[in-house]
Amino acid sequence: MDLIDIADELVARLARIRVGAPVTHVYNPLVYARGPHLQYLTRYGRGRKQVVLVGMNPGPWGMVQTGVPFGEVNLVRDWLGIEAPVGKPNREHPRRPVLGFDCHRSEVSGQRLWGWARDSFGTPGRFFRRFFIANYCPLAFFDEYGRNITPDKVPTRDKQRIASACDAALRRTAEALRPEFVVGVGGFAESRARTALAGVDVTIGRILHPSPASPAANKNWAGKVRRQLEALGVAVP
């Protein structure tokens, strides 16, 4: 099973889940931003990878706009070379518009993560020969005021059903890419990886999440991540 099949199966499973309050709007960029997402998987998700970095879920100015994990618009278009038409979620919150590659907001987390990849490896080809970046959950959740709700904060019953689908997809992703390391970008992703990949012969670790909400990430995030990866046994140029 390749990554496109895994994504399609995940979309089908998640479509059967109706998330309750306080969530009022659910965006799935694997559906409305399928074009750029398929470009990402087709161009960069082939072959074996040494390291899979796993994020939590789409950010409102990143993957929500581009369909690429941590997908800050400028880096997706100008460094990854990906651009395609993006549609709209079924129900769009007026405070969380999807503008696709016309979005002028920059997601700091994506700017830091993909900027680190660019600055460390130079070209996408060099980076993706060893690395791949995925998100554990492809859904973005918002409340009636447009506030972002992380997957760990959705109602318990819905959270369990979402986790079951996303755990299975992450396990299949690991089977497809056969990494030596699966590294959570932040504590939530690491925790889910340990659950989903229990019994799989892979080293699981964590790097600091690049969100500006984390004070530790706002000073030399790239240097800290390099040291964390090297401590796991992952060499970075």
Contacts in CASP RR format, 6 or more apart in sequence:
PFRMAT RR
TARGET T0000
AUTHOR 0000-0000-0000
METHOD contacts of the structure
MODEL  1
MDLIDIADELVARLARIRVGAPVTHVYNPLVYARGPHLQYLTRYGRGRKQ
VVLVGMNPGPWGMVQTGVPFGEVNLVRDWLGIEAPVGKPNREHPRRPVLG
FDCHRSEVSGQRLWGWARDSFGTPGRFFRRFFIANYCPLAFFDEYGRNIT
PDKVPTRDKQRIASACDAALRRTAEALRPEFVVGVGGFAESRARTALAGV
DVTIGRILHPSPASPAANKNWAGKVRRQLEALGVAVP
1 9 0 8 1.000
1 172 0 8 1.000
1 175 0 8 1.000
1 176 0 8 1.000
2 41 0 8 1.000
2 176 0 8 1.000
3 41 0 8 1.000
3 45 0 8 1.000
3 173 0 8 1.000
3 176 0 8 1.000
3 177 0 8 1.000
4 38 0 8 1.000
4 41 0 8 1.000
4 42 0 8 1.000
6 169 0 8 1.000
6 172 0 8 1.000
6 173 0 8 1.000
6 176 0 8 1.000
7 30 0 8 1.000
7 37 0 8 1.000
7 41 0 8 1.000
7 138 0 8 1.000
7 169 0 8 1.000
9 169 0 8 1.000
9 172 0 8 1.000
10 30 0 8 1.000
10 138 0 8 1.000
10 165 0 8 1.000
10 166 0 8 1.000
10 168 0 8 1.000
10 169 0 8 1.000
11 28 0 8 1.000
11 30 0 8 1.000
11 31 0 8 1.000
11 138 0 8 1.000
13 165 0 8 1.000
13 168 0 8 1.000
14 28 0 8 1.000
14 138 0 8 1.000
14 139 0 8 1.000
14 162 0 8 1.000
14 165 0 8 1.000
15 28 0 8 1.000
17 158 0 8 1.000
17 161 0 8 1.000
17 162 0 8 1.000
17 165 0 8 1.000
18 158 0 8 1.000
19 26 0 8 1.000
19 141 0 8 1.000
19 154 0 8 1.000
19 155 0 8 1.000
19 158 0 8 1.000
19 162 0 8 1.000
20 154 0 8 1.000
20 155 0 8 1.000
20 158 0 8 1.000
21 155 0 8 1.000
22 143 0 8 1.000
22 144 0 8 1.000
22 149 0 8 1.000
23 141 0 8 1.000
23 142 0 8 1.000
23 143 0 8 1.000
23 149 0 8 1.000
23 154 0 8 1.000
23 155 0 8 1.000
23 158 0 8 1.000
24 93 0 8 1.000
24 142 0 8 1.000
24 143 0 8 1.000
24 144 0 8 1.000
25 89 0 8 1.000
25 91 0 8 1.000
25 92 0 8 1.000
25 93 0 8 1.000
25 96 0 8 1.000
25 141 0 8 1.000
25 142 0 8 1.000
25 143 0 8 1.000
25 146 0 8 1.000
26 89 0 8 1.000
26 91 0 8 1.000
26 139 0 8 1.000
26 140 0 8 1.000
26 141 0 8 1.000
26 142 0 8 1.000
27 58 0 8 1.000
27 64 0 8 1.000
27 89 0 8 1.000
27 92 0 8 1.000
27 96 0 8 1.000
27 98 0 8 1.000
27 139 0 8 1.000
27 140 0 8 1.000
27 142 0 8 1.000
28 89 0 8 1.000
28 138 0 8 1.000
28 139 0 8 1.000
28 140 0 8 1.000
29 37 0 8 1.000
29 58 0 8 1.000
29 63 0 8 1.000
29 64 0 8 1.000
29 65 0 8 1.000
29 66 0 8 1.000
29 67 0 8 1.000
29 86 0 8 1.000
29 138 0 8 1.000
29 140 0 8 1.000
30 37 0 8 1.000
30 67 0 8 1.000
30 138 0 8 1.000
31 89 0 8 1.000
32 86 0 8 1.000
32 87 0 8 1.000
32 88 0 8 1.000
32 89 0 8 1.000
32 98 0 8 1.000
33 63 0 8 1.000
33 65 0 8 1.000
33 66 0 8 1.000
33 67 0 8 1.000
33 86 0 8 1.000
33 87 0 8 1.000
33 98 0 8 1.000
33 100 0 8 1.000
35 67 0 8 1.000
35 84 0 8 1.000
35 85 0 8 1.000
35 86 0 8 1.000
36 66 0 8 1.000
36 67 0 8 1.000
36 68 0 8 1.000
36 76 0 8 1.000
36 82 0 8 1.000
36 83 0 8 1.000
36 84 0 8 1.000
36 86 0 8 1.000
36 101 0 8 1.000
37 67 0 8 1.000
37 68 0 8 1.000
39 82 0 8 1.000
39 84 0 8 1.000
40 67 0 8 1.000
40 68 0 8 1.000
40 69 0 8 1.000
40 80 0 8 1.000
40 82 0 8 1.000
43 80 0 8 1.000
43 82 0 8 1.000
44 80 0 8 1.000
44 124 0 8 1.000
44 125 0 8 1.000
44 128 0 8 1.000
44 132 0 8 1.000
45 128 0 8 1.000
45 132 0 8 1.000
45 177 0 8 1.000
47 177 0 8 1.000
48 177 0 8 1.000
48 178 0 8 1.000
48 179 0 8 1.000
49 128 0 8 1.000
49 130 0 8 1.000
49 131 0 8 1.000
49 132 0 8 1.000
49 177 0 8 1.000
49 178 0 8 1.000
49 179 0 8 1.000
50 130 0 8 1.000
50 131 0 8 1.000
50 179 0 8 1.000
50 180 0 8 1.000
50 181 0 8 1.000
50 234 0 8 1.000
51 130 0 8 1.000
51 131 0 8 1.000
51 132 0 8 1.000
51 179 0 8 1.000
51 180 0 8 1.000
51 181 0 8 1.000
51 182 0 8 1.000
51 183 0 8 1.000
51 229 0 8 1.000
51 234 0 8 1.000
52 131 0 8 1.000
52 132 0 8 1.000
52 133 0 8 1.000
52 134 0 8 1.000
52 173 0 8 1.000
52 174 0 8 1.000
52 177 0 8 1.000
52 179 0 8 1.000
52 181 0 8 1.000
52 182 0 8 1.000
52 183 0 8 1.000
53 113 0 8 1.000
53 131 0 8 1.000
53 132 0 8 1.000
53 133 0 8 1.000
53 134 0 8 1.000
53 183 0 8 1.000
53 184 0 8 1.000
53 185 0 8 1.000
53 207 0 8 1.000
54 133 0 8 1.000
54 134 0 8 1.000
54 135 0 8 1.000
54 136 0 8 1.000
54 170 0 8 1.000
54 182 0 8 1.000
54 183 0 8 1.000
54 184 0 8 1.000
54 185 0 8 1.000
54 189 0 8 1.000
54 190 0 8 1.000
54 192 0 8 1.000
54 193 0 8 1.000
55 69 0 8 1.000
55 70 0 8 1.000
55 133 0 8 1.000
55 134 0 8 1.000
55 135 0 8 1.000
55 136 0 8 1.000
55 184 0 8 1.000
55 185 0 8 1.000
55 186 0 8 1.000
55 189 0 8 1.000
56 135 0 8 1.000
56 136 0 8 1.000
56 137 0 8 1.000
56 150 0 8 1.000
56 151 0 8 1.000
56 185 0 8 1.000
56 186 0 8 1.000
56 188 0 8 1.000
56 189 0 8 1.000
56 209 0 8 1.000
57 135 0 8 1.000
57 136 0 8 1.000
57 137 0 8 1.000
57 138 0 8 1.000
57 139 0 8 1.000
57 140 0 8 1.000
57 141 0 8 1.000
57 150 0 8 1.000
57 151 0 8 1.000
58 64 0 8 1.000
58 67 0 8 1.000
58 69 0 8 1.000
58 135 0 8 1.000
58 138 0 8 1.000
58 139 0 8 1.000
58 140 0 8 1.000
59 107 0 8 1.000
59 109 0 8 1.000
59 140 0 8 1.000
59 148 0 8 1.000
60 96 0 8 1.000
60 107 0 8 1.000
60 140 0 8 1.000
60 142 0 8 1.000
60 148 0 8 1.000
61 72 0 8 1.000
61 73 0 8 1.000
61 103 0 8 1.000
61 105 0 8 1.000
61 106 0 8 1.000
61 107 0 8 1.000
62 68 0 8 1.000
62 70 0 8 1.000
62 71 0 8 1.000
62 72 0 8 1.000
62 73 0 8 1.000
62 103 0 8 1.000
62 107 0 8 1.000
62 110 0 8 1.000
63 69 0 8 1.000
63 70 0 8 1.000
63 71 0 8 1.000
63 135 0 8 1.000
63 138 0 8 1.000
63 140 0 8 1.000
64 96 0 8 1.000
64 98 0 8 1.000
64 140 0 8 1.000
65 71 0 8 1.000
65 73 0 8 1.000
65 86 0 8 1.000
65 98 0 8 1.000
65 99 0 8 1.000
65 100 0 8 1.000
65 101 0 8 1.000
65 103 0 8 1.000
66 72 0 8 1.000
66 73 0 8 1.000
66 76 0 8 1.000
66 82 0 8 1.000
66 86 0 8 1.000
66 100 0 8 1.000
66 101 0 8 1.000
67 86 0 8 1.000
68 76 0 8 1.000
68 80 0 8 1.000
68 82 0 8 1.000
69 133 0 8 1.000
69 134 0 8 1.000
69 135 0 8 1.000
70 107 0 8 1.000
70 109 0 8 1.000
70 110 0 8 1.000
70 113 0 8 1.000
70 114 0 8 1.000
70 133 0 8 1.000
70 135 0 8 1.000
70 185 0 8 1.000
70 210 0 8 1.000
71 107 0 8 1.000
71 110 0 8 1.000
71 114 0 8 1.000
72 106 0 8 1.000
72 107 0 8 1.000
72 109 0 8 1.000
72 110 0 8 1.000
72 111 0 8 1.000
72 114 0 8 1.000
73 100 0 8 1.000
73 101 0 8 1.000
73 103 0 8 1.000
73 104 0 8 1.000
73 106 0 8 1.000
74 106 0 8 1.000
74 111 0 8 1.000
75 110 0 8 1.000
75 111 0 8 1.000
75 114 0 8 1.000
75 115 0 8 1.000
75 118 0 8 1.000
76 82 0 8 1.000
76 83 0 8 1.000
76 101 0 8 1.000
76 114 0 8 1.000
77 83 0 8 1.000
77 101 0 8 1.000
79 114 0 8 1.000
79 115 0 8 1.000
79 118 0 8 1.000
79 124 0 8 1.000
80 114 0 8 1.000
80 124 0 8 1.000
81 124 0 8 1.000
83 101 0 8 1.000
86 98 0 8 1.000
86 99 0 8 1.000
86 100 0 8 1.000
86 101 0 8 1.000
87 98 0 8 1.000
87 100 0 8 1.000
88 98 0 8 1.000
89 98 0 8 1.000
92 98 0 8 1.000
93 142 0 8 1.000
93 146 0 8 1.000
95 142 0 8 1.000
95 145 0 8 1.000
95 146 0 8 1.000
96 140 0 8 1.000
96 142 0 8 1.000
96 146 0 8 1.000
108 210 0 8 1.000
108 211 0 8 1.000
108 212 0 8 1.000
109 209 0 8 1.000
109 210 0 8 1.000
109 211 0 8 1.000
109 212 0 8 1.000
110 210 0 8 1.000
112 210 0 8 1.000
112 217 0 8 1.000
112 221 0 8 1.000
112 222 0 8 1.000
113 133 0 8 1.000
113 185 0 8 1.000
113 210 0 8 1.000
115 222 0 8 1.000
116 221 0 8 1.000
116 222 0 8 1.000
116 225 0 8 1.000
117 124 0 8 1.000
117 127 0 8 1.000
117 131 0 8 1.000
117 133 0 8 1.000
118 127 0 8 1.000
119 222 0 8 1.000
120 127 0 8 1.000
120 222 0 8 1.000
120 226 0 8 1.000
120 236 0 8 1.000
120 237 0 8 1.000
121 127 0 8 1.000
121 237 0 8 1.000
126 237 0 8 1.000
132 177 0 8 1.000
132 179 0 8 1.000
134 170 0 8 1.000
134 173 0 8 1.000
136 151 0 8 1.000
136 166 0 8 1.000
136 170 0 8 1.000
136 188 0 8 1.000
136 189 0 8 1.000
136 192 0 8 1.000
136 193 0 8 1.000
137 151 0 8 1.000
137 162 0 8 1.000
137 166 0 8 1.000
138 166 0 8 1.000
139 151 0 8 1.000
139 162 0 8 1.000
140 148 0 8 1.000
141 148 0 8 1.000
141 149 0 8 1.000
141 150 0 8 1.000
141 151 0 8 1.000
141 153 0 8 1.000
141 154 0 8 1.000
142 148 0 8 1.000
142 149 0 8 1.000
143 149 0 8 1.000
150 188 0 8 1.000
151 159 0 8 1.000
151 162 0 8 1.000
151 163 0 8 1.000
151 188 0 8 1.000
152 159 0 8 1.000
152 188 0 8 1.000
154 162 0 8 1.000
163 192 0 8 1.000
163 195 0 8 1.000
166 192 0 8 1.000
166 196 0 8 1.000
167 192 0 8 1.000
167 195 0 8 1.000
167 196 0 8 1.000
168 196 0 8 1.000
170 192 0 8 1.000
170 193 0 8 1.000
170 196 0 8 1.000
170 197 0 8 1.000
171 196 0 8 1.000
171 197 0 8 1.000
171 200 0 8 1.000
174 182 0 8 1.000
174 197 0 8 1.000
174 200 0 8 1.000
174 202 0 8 1.000
179 202 0 8 1.000
180 202 0 8 1.000
180 203 0 8 1.000
181 202 0 8 1.000
181 203 0 8 1.000
181 204 0 8 1.000
181 205 0 8 1.000
181 232 0 8 1.000
181 233 0 8 1.000
181 234 0 8 1.000
182 193 0 8 1.000
182 197 0 8 1.000
182 202 0 8 1.000
182 203 0 8 1.000
182 204 0 8 1.000
182 205 0 8 1.000
183 190 0 8 1.000
183 204 0 8 1.000
183 205 0 8 1.000
183 206 0 8 1.000
183 207 0 8 1.000
183 229 0 8 1.000
183 232 0 8 1.000
183 234 0 8 1.000
184 190 0 8 1.000
184 193 0 8 1.000
184 204 0 8 1.000
184 205 0 8 1.000
184 206 0 8 1.000
184 207 0 8 1.000
185 206 0 8 1.000
185 207 0 8 1.000
185 209 0 8 1.000
185 210 0 8 1.000
186 206 0 8 1.000
186 207 0 8 1.000
186 208 0 8 1.000
186 209 0 8 1.000
187 206 0 8 1.000
187 209 0 8 1.000
189 206 0 8 1.000
190 204 0 8 1.000
190 205 0 8 1.000
190 206 0 8 1.000
193 204 0 8 1.000
193 205 0 8 1.000
194 204 0 8 1.000
197 204 0 8 1.000
203 232 0 8 1.000
205 232 0 8 1.000
206 228 0 8 1.000
207 225 0 8 1.000
207 228 0 8 1.000
207 229 0 8 1.000
208 214 0 8 1.000
208 216 0 8 1.000
208 217 0 8 1.000
208 221 0 8 1.000
208 224 0 8 1.000
208 225 0 8 1.000
208 228 0 8 1.000
209 217 0 8 1.000
210 217 0 8 1.000
210 221 0 8 1.000
210 225 0 8 1.000
211 217 0 8 1.000
212 218 0 8 1.000
216 224 0 8 1.000
217 224 0 8 1.000
226 236 0 8 1.000
229 236 0 8 1.000
230 236 0 8 1.000
END
